[in-house]
Amino acid sequence: MIRPRLSVRKLTVAVAVLLAAGVTALPGMGQAAQNPPDTEVGAVGVPYKGTLPDGTVQGFLDAHTHVFSNVAFGGNVVCGKPFDPAGPQKALVDCPDHFPNGEFAWFENFTKTGSPVGTHDPVGYPSFKDWPAHNSLTHQQAYYKWIERAWRGGLRLMVNHLVSNRQLCDLYPIKNQPCNEMDSIRLQARLMNDLQNYIDAENGGPGQGWLRVARSQDEARKTIEDGKLAVLLGVETSEPFGCRQILGVAQCSKADIDRGLDEMHTLGVRTMFVCHKYDNALCGVRFDGGVAGVAVNAANFLGTGQFWDARTCTTEYADNTIAAAGTIPDALKPLVPLPVYPPAPHCNTRGLTDLGEHMVKGMMARGMMVEVDHMSVKAADRTLDLLEEVRYPGVVSSHSWTDTKYFPRIYALGGMIAQYGHSAPQFLAGWQQGEGYRDQHGITGYGFGIDVNGLGGLPGPRPDNAGNGVTYPFTSADGSVTLDRQRMGERTWDVNMEGMAHYGLMPDWIEDIRRVAGDEIVQDLVGGAEAYLRTWGAAERFQAPANLARGATATASSSEWSLWYDFRPHRAVDGDLGTRWASGWSDGQWFRIDLGAQRQISRVALRWEAAYGSAYRVEVSDDGQNWRSVAAVDGASGGLDVVSFAPTSARHVKVQGVRRGTNYGYSLREVGVY
């Protein structure tokens, strides 16, 4: 056998990029003629169908997973596929370069031990001696029979994120798939539909299978009511629509984004990330911490020509801390001359760009959900401002990759939060952390983001499970199915010994959570699908409210004079972000709008130019003479400010400056009143 030859330098760079990718395995295609052999799921009973008396559905939500990442990144990073018409003996096989003993599987070895040196048994089905395993990141963990066991155990809604990474594909030496990110995403969308058809063929024909790809909230709800698994398509990729940036220069346009969003919507995609792992032309990313972050930062440099640019955070929000240069592995030091960063906490200086704002608005216009995970806090803050301006509910944090201090804002909008698939004690702690916010906003239901096939690892065995581990057989959380240890081929899995070795052990993991945390958390998880459907449905039904300030009469305390530009007050209510009102250069200036009649209002949106107000009041009046303050802002930093207050009736609205944020005056590109 001829094996690929890798230089030490290229191997090291490839390791860095693979660590940076954040996800990953060969496609299976065609129709099933018969049930594959030896595919027991270890579940007996009829899965729950119908609704509760109040009309709600019940079932677990996995808000973040990657069933077909096996065809991403060149198609040879993760080994094995979710299905094959010839059965598991064809689907669950190792990559060619892992034979004969795993010695050449350098990335598998590196992610397990920190060294590219190591071995494993490359044989998958039927012996499964060394894989799948919770910490084996380069072997298929979402074979369709394992997904079936998760469904029988209570899973009712799965968000399957189509994923890719051009740079990882370019550097990985063995490929059987294209490196174009959008081509990979198109392929994964087709394969998800192929899997649906394959399962249908196994179960009697079109529409008879237990899995349906849903294109609307109503379709997903009907699928769950029928007792089946609804699958929603999402996208998590580093350069959506080719929107990379090189030395700060965007490589895409607004037209590219519009065409891309239209295509994704046609494919059935209803939720998307704006950026992932690397800074792109749309937004800056939330850093990875630790040694893995060193590799991601190196990959950011290779892809964009720039390392992450960080400052010491000046607010309570923070990105993950960038590892100090002294933590770089020896093998990477010659290749990763990291900048010297300021003291932690670290915040990415890159936020949401104008192109990124265009994408977020485009997603809102199409009723799609905006994923805020992986955004820098600067980008996430601006994105939430945009959503809050019009109260758009379609916002999701699907796998613990945003600052938890944003939780109140996400829940206040009606959004959805799911937690990464941690071990039971850590998952319990995360659930408790957000419980008060959910209670405050009347949110029922909770979800998880397992991130299967995502190069993040699945929950391992709980180290303190002696005496209170999962007892087999056990009953599913909805009481409809009895589950025993899952067996396939020559292997039987026990969550107490092996953790969540593959996706089929999801019900066992949830039973382990119940053993540790009790029934309340599990009942919240059973409500996860309904909670997500509510957010999805609200996004589909959303209609942007009218901006009452648009075209209204505007006056101001002063206006900057220019021979070339018009800075008069009406420029801040003309709907054009390219124009603006600018005041004289002193504190205490004001901007006023006459709405023409008494209106019920509850928020004002201020889009500042570079000259902004760091302290100001929002005042209202019925007659334009007698004013009352409804909100006071201090410590603002410009950009988009959305100021909410108790609903009140008024005809006139005034922004009364108190203190400028610069040496110039106050300058507003656009004012919104809602």
Secondary structure, 3 states (H helix, E strand, C coil): CCCCCCCHHHHHHHHHHHHHHCCCCCCCCCCCCCCCCCCCCCEECCCCCCCCCCCCCCCEEEEEECCCHHHCCCCCCCECCCCCCCCHHHHCCCCHHHCCCCCCCHHHHHHHHCCCCCCCCCCCCCCCCCCCCCCCCCECCCCHHHHHHHHHCCEEEEEEEEEECHHHHHHCCCCCCCCCHHHHHHHHHHHHHHHHHHHHHHCCCCCCCCEEECCCHHHHHHHHHCCCEEEEEEEEECCHHHCCEECCEECCCHHHHHHHHHHHHHHCEEEEECCCCCCCCCECECCCCHHHHHHHHHHHHHHHCCCCCEEECCCCCCCCCCCCHHHCCCCCCCCCCCCCCCCCCEEECCCECHHHHHHHHHHHHCCCEEECCCECHHHHHHHHHHHHHHCCCCEEECCCCCCHHHHHHHHHHCCEEEEECCCHHHHHHHHHHHHHHHHHCCCCCCEEECCCCCCCCCCCCCCCCCCCCCCCCEECCCCCCEECCEEECCEEECHHHHCCCCHHHHHHHHHHHHHHHCHHHHHHHHCHHHHHHHHHHHHHHCCCCCCCCCCCEEEECCCCCCCCCCCCHHHHCCCCCCCCEECCCCCCCEEEEEEEEEEEEEEEEEEECCCCEEEEEEEEECCCCCEEEEEEEECCCCCEEEEEEEEEEEEEEEEEEEEECCCCCCEEEEEEEC
